[in-house]
Amino acid sequence: MENNKINIKNKFRKFTDLWSPKVVAEMNDYQFKLAKVKGSFIWHSHDKTDEVFIVIDGALDIHLRDKTIHLTKGEMYVVPQGVEHKPEAGQECKIMLIEQKGTVNTGDYSNNLTSPNDIFI
């Protein structure tokens, strides 16, 4: 249906805050989230789900304990369930995340970077 079409570029215009994923669609038990990121996030993991990072614009490093995955526009990486990771972007980067509903962006940690879930734009 035409009414369900989502313009990702327009969705990114609706917010400016960093490290605060916004839901743009749901499929089964998964959510598609957009986020703007810059600087370093925290080390964290998700014990119950994998997490998909897709770079829409910019560049993103996903630090793992044993290596760093460098992503640029149009590339994606799946962080396996339970693997500690720390995203980082030198300049503002626009990303899409695909993760299970209820996934907390900071994993088991709660701090000033923890975003509320289910914020739809």
Wavefront OBJ file of the C-alpha trace (Angstrom):
o trace
v 0.000 0.000 0.000
v 1.305 3.430 -0.949
v 0.359 4.899 2.460
v 2.883 2.620 4.160
v 5.843 3.943 2.192
v 8.577 5.350 4.445
v 10.968 8.056 3.299
v 14.099 7.545 5.394
v 15.598 10.916 4.445
v 12.459 12.722 5.652
v 12.406 10.705 8.872
v 15.970 11.807 9.703
v 14.817 15.448 9.414
v 12.366 14.905 12.294
v 15.001 14.661 15.042
v 18.421 16.006 16.016
v 19.342 14.150 19.216
v 22.257 11.722 19.132
v 22.352 8.060 20.248
v 18.565 8.009 20.619
v 17.030 5.478 18.180
v 13.600 6.243 16.713
v 11.279 3.532 15.385
v 10.148 3.910 11.769
v 8.638 0.457 11.182
v 7.926 -2.924 12.749
v 7.996 -6.392 11.263
v 6.932 -9.343 13.392
v 8.951 -8.990 16.621
v 11.518 -6.621 15.107
v 11.815 -2.869 14.868
v 13.581 -0.733 12.275
v 15.134 2.244 14.044
v 16.952 5.329 12.816
v 19.627 7.083 14.846
v 22.117 9.866 14.462
v 25.409 9.100 16.174
v 28.624 11.007 16.832
v 31.472 10.341 19.233
v 31.798 7.185 21.311
v 29.024 5.076 22.787
v 29.590 2.637 25.668
v 30.694 -0.988 25.708
v 27.573 -3.136 25.937
v 25.976 -6.330 24.662
v 22.506 -7.689 24.008
v 22.110 -11.112 25.603
v 18.859 -12.055 23.836
v 19.272 -10.814 20.266
v 21.602 -9.969 17.413
v 21.776 -6.304 16.377
v 22.019 -5.037 12.791
v 23.798 -1.765 11.961
v 23.260 -0.255 8.491
v 25.064 2.987 7.626
v 22.751 5.312 5.713
v 25.200 8.222 5.606
v 28.674 8.745 7.055
v 31.040 6.245 8.647
v 30.785 4.097 11.760
v 33.297 1.987 13.647
v 31.965 -0.918 15.676
v 34.632 -1.869 18.167
v 34.594 -5.479 19.282
v 36.970 -6.791 21.950
v 39.252 -8.366 19.328
v 38.794 -6.144 16.250
v 37.100 -3.083 14.777
v 34.541 -3.217 11.981
v 34.629 -0.061 9.825
v 31.393 0.683 7.968
v 30.661 3.357 5.393
v 27.511 4.426 3.551
v 25.598 1.432 2.231
v 27.355 -1.156 4.425
v 25.960 -3.239 7.259
v 27.158 -5.501 10.042
v 25.365 -7.936 12.335
v 26.655 -7.945 15.908
v 25.965 -11.444 17.208
v 23.898 -11.975 20.332
v 25.941 -11.532 23.518
v 28.987 -9.945 21.814
v 30.289 -6.803 23.508
v 30.544 -3.865 21.152
v 31.083 -0.120 21.201
v 29.921 2.004 18.252
v 31.859 5.171 17.435
v 31.638 7.875 14.768
v 34.142 10.699 14.289
v 31.551 12.802 12.448
v 27.773 12.627 12.589
v 26.625 9.359 11.050
v 23.093 8.285 10.181
v 22.311 4.637 10.820
v 19.458 2.173 10.747
v 19.250 -0.481 13.445
v 17.213 -3.646 13.178
v 16.579 -5.309 16.509
v 13.972 -7.149 18.526
v 11.245 -5.106 20.184
v 12.209 -4.215 23.728
v 15.966 -4.119 23.061
v 17.571 -1.437 25.230
v 20.217 0.544 23.344
v 22.713 0.267 26.224
v 22.131 -3.452 26.846
v 22.178 -4.332 30.549
v 23.595 -0.927 31.498
v 21.541 2.107 32.373
v 23.037 5.588 32.167
v 22.542 8.969 30.491
v 22.813 7.316 27.043
v 19.951 4.882 27.707
v 17.055 5.818 25.418
v 13.400 5.041 25.966
v 12.005 2.331 23.700
v 9.146 2.577 21.229
v 9.628 6.221 20.226
v 7.984 6.285 16.789
v 8.563 9.035 14.241
l 1 2 3 4 5 6 7 8 9 10 11 12 13 14 15 16 17 18 19 20 21 22 23 24 25 26 27 28 29 30 31 32 33 34 35 36 37 38 39 40 41 42 43 44 45 46 47 48 49 50 51 52 53 54 55 56 57 58 59 60 61 62 63 64 65 66 67 68 69 70 71 72 73 74 75 76 77 78 79 80 81 82 83 84 85 86 87 88 89 90 91 92 93 94 95 96 97 98 99 100 101 102 103 104 105 106 107 108 109 110 111 112 113 114 115 116 117 118 119 120 121
